[in-house]
């Protein structure tokens, strides 16, 4: 009979097993014996997993547990409501804005900051709103596409940015095509943001927010224009919407929307029509005397090609003469932490929030698994050092 030589590694394992199990218990029968045998085999196999593999597993478990913890903590801060509680709306009610603007000094120009598409650019919106607040406009208007996917989590992330960086400046919003949720339309927008159309009269101007998210103006928006004709403000009216009605390159049903607006107000064209959507710089006037304005450097990031180096906004001044516009910019700033936090708050936390008990168990289990894997890796390394010595 031939015997296999006992290697140093095998001898070390035998010595360790003998020290760890000086007196083996009597064998058991049934499922308990089966479970004990499986656990023993798993433990024995784990001893031979390389230390670096166990360290990698521990790092992955620790990273995932930390990310879920951050998502829970930051998401709870951004979304404090319970499941059956109505969310606080992002936009300021138009009636409240009108009441604030009623106290605007007579003869002083009314200043409105205009912010374009945000979509997935909530990190970039933070410094832009800081600059907007520094310029002290009377109101801010967001030109639609407040989020890039109409879910409560995305709006919760946006609301937190507006709350923390928007100061006390009132915010009005019109809906965009990305604010439409499959199957429910603009219901989520109305719940989290506010009405889809609105009118404010201030400083002699009628200021209208119109809904053209689906491609054409909504009937409620056209009714608002028809009603506003009786009468418009003495200085005229301006309109904010997501989609343009005139650009240098005709597309996206622009002529049809222009015809809708003309039919609703045939005898009084808006002095200004400000829009987003096309991600292009536009500043032109049509035959009716309406100035059409949009701009490209928005908070959102294009799906193709690099994002702009700056994030821009417009400062509109309404006084006795034609509206005047000043453009200002801030550097585009999106740190890795800001992007991780955006995903955690907007996408991960809503899932965790639906199952808080299971979330706590998973996070705890991941931390325990990371600790055990690190301890096992340290033991494997120590054993190999001892054998080598």
Helices and strands as residue ranges (DSSP letters): H 8-20, H 31-46, H 51-78, H 94-101, E 110-115, H 122-135, E 139-142, H 152-165, E 170-173, G 177-179, H 187-192, E 198-202, E 205-209, H 219-228, E 237-240, H 254-264, E 272-274, E 282-285, E 291-294, E 310-318, E 324-331, H 336-343, I 344-348, H 349-354, H 356-388
